[in-house]
Amino acid sequence: MKTVGRSTNYYVVFYNLGKMKVSGFFYVYLKFKGVQAEDRIEIVIKTGCLGTEFITGFPKILSR
């Protein structure tokens, strides 16, 4: 989490993707489910028409 002025940006570090900016809703969902650093989750990343990458759907917890 990084706060600049009044805005807050949320980041998640993925094993094979590195650091990726995510929405606040995604961040809160991971905290609600109690996902830890050693947990394995599956997410679906799509590429938009302008080359932007975004996460679709909810993450699936594979193992804890």
C-alpha positions, 0 to 999 in steps of 0.5 A: 500500500502506498499513499500519496496525498489523498490517494492510496495505491494498492500493490500485490507482488506475484511470484512470476509477474512481479509487483502489480497495481490492483484495485482497492476492492481486490486488496480488501478481498484478499485481506477478508479471505486472510491470504498470506504471503505463502498461500497460492492463488490463481487469478485471470489476467486479461489484456485490454485493447490499449495493452493494459493488463487487468485482473478479472473475476475473484482469485481462487485459493489453491493452497494454504 
